[in-house]
């Protein structure tokens, strides 16, 4: 294999910017609905989904995942399609 190319790929992967997928509190969605959405989209354990939902409720928002742009954008859009208030921000 080409060592120079491998090093460039390694550097690109290590330096790819990461984005936070954030759910924001609202007055519309129930606890159970937010938990169900987190489980469906992020495939977390139930306890983690409950913890994130409590954080959204108590602190106004919660970071659900930190990941590269494309998956973060997909997850944000999936949350929005389920009528949750979601954004993504660079880490």
NORBEL-V766288 format. One record per residue. N is the residue number from 1. RES is the residue in one letter. PHI is phi in radians with two decimals (none if undefined). PSI is psi as a letter, one per 30 degrees, with the letter a starting at -180 (* if undefined). D_LAST is the distance of its C-alpha to the last C-alpha in Angstrom with 2 decimals. Layout:
BEGIN
{{N;RES;PHI;PSI;D_LAST} {N;RES;PHI;PSI;D_LAST}}
END
This chain:
BEGIN
{{1;X;none;l;33.10} {2;X;-1.48;j;31.83} {3;X;-1.11;e;30.05} {4;X;-1.10;e;28.63} {5;X;-1.13;e;27.13} {6;X;-1.04;e;25.79} {7;X;-1.13;e;24.09} {8;X;-1.13;e;22.51} {9;X;-1.14;e;21.25} {10;X;-1.03;e;19.90} {11;X;-1.14;e;18.03} {12;X;-1.11;e;16.63} {13;X;-1.19;e;15.46} {14;X;-1.17;f;13.99} {15;X;-1.82;g;12.10} {16;X;-1.11;k;10.96} {17;X;-1.15;k;7.44} {18;X;-1.92;l;5.62} {19;X;-2.23;k;5.18} {20;X;-1.58;k;6.00} {21;X;-1.67;k;9.73} {22;X;-2.11;k;11.24} {23;X;-1.74;k;15.00} {24;X;-1.88;k;16.70} {25;X;-1.18;k;20.15} {26;X;-2.54;l;23.17} {27;X;-1.74;g;26.92} {28;X;-1.89;e;27.78} {29;X;-1.46;k;26.45} {30;X;-1.43;l;28.05} {31;X;-0.96;e;26.59} {32;X;-1.09;e;28.25} {33;X;-1.17;e;26.88} {34;X;-1.11;e;23.22} {35;X;-1.03;e;23.92} {36;X;-1.07;e;25.67} {37;X;-1.16;e;22.87} {38;X;-1.10;e;20.28} {39;X;-1.07;e;22.96} {40;X;-1.16;e;23.77} {41;X;-1.48;e;20.39} {42;X;-1.76;f;18.55} {43;X;0.95;h;21.83} {44;X;-1.45;l;20.98} {45;X;-1.25;l;23.81} {46;X;-0.98;e;25.47} {47;X;-1.08;e;24.71} {48;X;-1.17;e;20.93} {49;X;-1.09;e;21.29} {50;X;-1.13;e;23.47} {51;X;-1.06;e;21.15} {52;X;-1.11;e;18.21} {53;X;-1.12;e;20.83} {54;X;-1.10;e;22.10} {55;X;-1.11;e;18.72} {56;X;-1.02;e;18.43} {57;X;-1.15;e;22.01} {58;X;-1.44;e;21.94} {59;X;-1.90;f;18.67} {60;X;1.61;f;18.32} {61;X;-2.93;l;15.20} {62;X;-2.62;k;13.58} {63;X;-1.47;j;10.55} {64;X;-1.54;e;12.65} {65;X;-2.78;k;10.71} {66;X;-2.12;k;7.63} {67;X;-2.77;l;9.08} {68;X;-1.07;l;9.89} {69;X;-0.95;e;10.56} {70;X;-1.07;e;14.15} {71;X;-1.16;e;14.14} {72;X;-1.11;e;11.36} {73;X;-1.11;e;13.60} {74;X;-1.07;e;16.62} {75;X;-1.12;e;15.66} {76;X;-1.03;e;14.81} {77;X;-1.15;e;18.15} {78;X;-1.12;e;19.97} {79;X;-1.08;e;19.08} {80;X;-1.12;e;20.25} {81;X;-1.14;f;23.35} {82;X;-1.69;g;24.21} {83;X;1.23;g;24.06} {84;X;-1.64;l;21.04} {85;X;-1.48;j;18.80} {86;X;-2.41;k;15.38} {87;X;-2.38;l;12.43} {88;X;-2.37;k;9.15} {89;X;-2.38;k;6.24} {90;X;-1.10;k;3.78} {91;X;-1.27;*;0.00}}
END
